[in-house]
Structure formats: structure tokens, C-alpha cells
Amino acid sequence: MTKRGRQAVMWHNPTTAGLTGDTRRITATRWTAGTGSLRDRRIARGPYRGERVYSLREWLDHVKSRG
């Protein structure tokens, strides 16, 4: 959950390490508002480099579409 518990995101770490931008706790980061919001960050390394962080709803919709 992001700051204020308003958005669940698909990210397996408790911090933003591994994403573009500064490192902070996911629970201290907002989805859209403020500096370093999660919506616009990208994965910085590995096979998913360049992909963005998905909201839980987006991820569930994606999985459902694949059956």
C-alpha cells in the first residue's frame, strides 16, 4: 500500500530500490502526487527494466485478460 493506504501496488520490495528515482519506503510514497510518485517510475534493472509499477487493479485486470 502506498502512503495513506489508498493504492495497492505490485512491487515485492518494501522500498523503491530498483526503481528510477530516489529510494524510500513504498508506504511513504504516493501513487500520483508529489516528488517521486510511483505512477511515473520505471524499473531500473533486470529483465523488466523500463516497465512501470502497476497498481494491483491493473495487474489483476492483466492476469484476468490472459485467462
Secondary structure, 3 states (H helix, E strand, C coil): CCHHHCCCEECCCCECCCECCCCCEHHHCCCCCCCCCHHHCEECCCCCCCCECEEHHHHHHHHHHCC
